[in-house]
Amino acid sequence: MTPNLIVILVDDLGWTDLSCYGSDFYETPHLDALAAGGARFTQAYAAAPVCSPSRAALMTGKWPARVGVTNFIGGHAVGRLADVPYFHALPRNEHSLARALADGGYATWHVGKWHLGDRLTSPEVHGFDVNVAGCGLGHPPSYFSPYGIPTLSDGPDGEYLTGRLTDEAVRLIDEHDHRRPFFLNLWHYTVHTPIQAPQPLIDKYQAKADRLGLDTEPIVEGEPMPAWHLDGVRVRRRTRHSHPGYAAMIETLDDSVGAIVAALRRTGQLDRTVIVFTSDNGGLATAEGSPTCNAPLAEGKGWMEDGGLRVPLIISGPGIEPLETDALTSTPDLYPTLLGLAGVEPPDWYPRDGVDVAPAAAGEPFDRGPLFWHYPHYSNQGGTPGAAVRQGRWKLIRWFEDGRQALYDLAADVGEQDDRSAAEPELVGRLAGRLDAWLSEVGALVPAANPAVSSPRLRL
C-alpha cells in the first residue's frame, strides 16, 4: 500500500514548545497524542537557524550551502564582517520533493508559507498541483482576515489564518479521490510574529499565568546586537514559557493537527498516512518580543547554539513504531525518508545529502553520521556568522568574526555552557578538519572583513 504523506512544518517552533517536549505552560494534547503513537525524535535539528535555508533543505534533501539558499530570503545585514551573496529563491533546476513525488504518481498540494521565491519559483513551478497561500512572504501581515497574502483570498473579517489554512487542507483531503496517494505540504505561518491569536484563547492563558503566579514578561536584557542595522538594540532573552499570546498560537496549531487527523480518520485514510511534524528553526527567544524560551537549550532562532537549531520532530504512520529516539537527524533527511516510504527513487544524477531515518523511526539501529551547519550571516536575533558540526555527543561551533571555536559535550552539557576546547585539543582538531572539508565540498561562502568598519558614517 502506497502511503499518503503529510508534512506539517511550523515556523519558529522551539524544541520545548510542545507538552510532550517539556512545556509546562503551552497545551498540545493533539500533538502529544500524535507523538505517543509515533516516533518522537529528541535530537532532531533544523538545517539552519532561520527559515528559508531549512525549507530549501527539506525540498531538496541538500545542505543549504549546496543549494545556495543560506539566509532567510530578503535578509541582509553587515557588522564586523561583510555579507555574502545567496540565492533569493529555490533554483528551478532543483528536483524538489514535490516533483519527485509527482513523478511517482502522487497528487501534490502546498498549503501555507513558502518563502522560497515568487512567480518563477513558486510552489507550482516546483512540482505542486495546488498552491494555497504559498508566496514570497516570510510572515503574514495579519493572522486575521484581511490577511494581505496575495495567493490566499480573504475570508470574513476576523477569520483566523491558522484555522483557514487547516480548513483548506481538510477540504483537499475530503474531496480527493483516494485511489491515488497524496502529498500534503502544510507549512503553517504560525508561530512566527506578529504574535496574534483569538482573544478568548489569549485570555485563557493570561488567566493560567495569573493562577500559576507567572511573570508573563520574564526578560533579561543582554549585550548589544552585533548587526549594524540593529545599532542601539540589545539582545533580550526570555527565561521561561509564559507568553499568553504565544501560548494561544500554539493551541491553534495543536487544534489544526487535531483537525487533520480527524479528516484522515473520517475519510478512512489515517492508517494509510504518514505524518511528519517539525519546525524550520528554533524558537524566537532573544529578540522581536522574545515570545518563547528554549531552555535548557542556549539561545534561539538566529543562533548557532542548539536553541536556534534543535527542533521537535514527530513521525507517525504505517511502519513507524511508537517510541522515543535520540537518533541524530537534520532537515535534509526528510527528503530521502519520505521518498523511501513512498517507494520513489529520485534520478541518479541528483545529488543528496540527506539520509533515510526510517530505520530509527522503526526502532532499528541507526547512525546517519555527522551533522553540519553553515550560516554566514548576521541574524536579526543576535547571532553572528558561523558554522558548526555535530558528531555523536560532541558539537564544535566556529564563529567567523574572530575564528573562535567552542567544543561542547551535549550529552553532559545540553545548555552549551562548558567549552571543552582547551581540554580536548585533538578532538577540536579532528572536528575542525571535518568541518573544513565539508565547507569546501559544498562550496560554502565565508564572509570577509567589512572594509567599512573604519567609516562610522557608512553605518547610517
Buried (B, 14 or more C-beta within 10 A) or exposed (E): EBBBBBBBBBBBBBBBBBBBBBBEBBBBBBBBBBBEBBBBBBBBBBBBBBBBBBBBBBBBBBBBBBBBBBBBBEBBBBBBBBBBEBBBBBBEEBBBBBBBBBBBEBBBBBBBBBBBBBEEBBBBBBBBBBBBBBBBBBBBEBBBBBBEBEBBEBBEEEBBBBBBBBBBBBEBBEEBEEEEBBBBBBBBBBBBBEBBBBEEBBEBBBEBBEEEEBEBEBBEEEEEBBBBEBEEBBBBBBEBBBBBBBBBBBBBBBBBBBBBBBBBEEBEBBEBBBBBBBBBBBBBBBBBBBBBBBBBBBBBBBBBBBBBBBBBBBBBBEEBBEEEBEBBBBBBBBBBBBBBBBEBEBEEEBEBBBBBBBBBBBEEEBEBEBBBBBBBBBBBBBBBBBBBBBBEEBBBBBBBBEEEBBBBBBEEBBBBEEBBBEEBEEBBEBBBEBBBEBBEEBEBBBBEEBEEBEEEEEEE
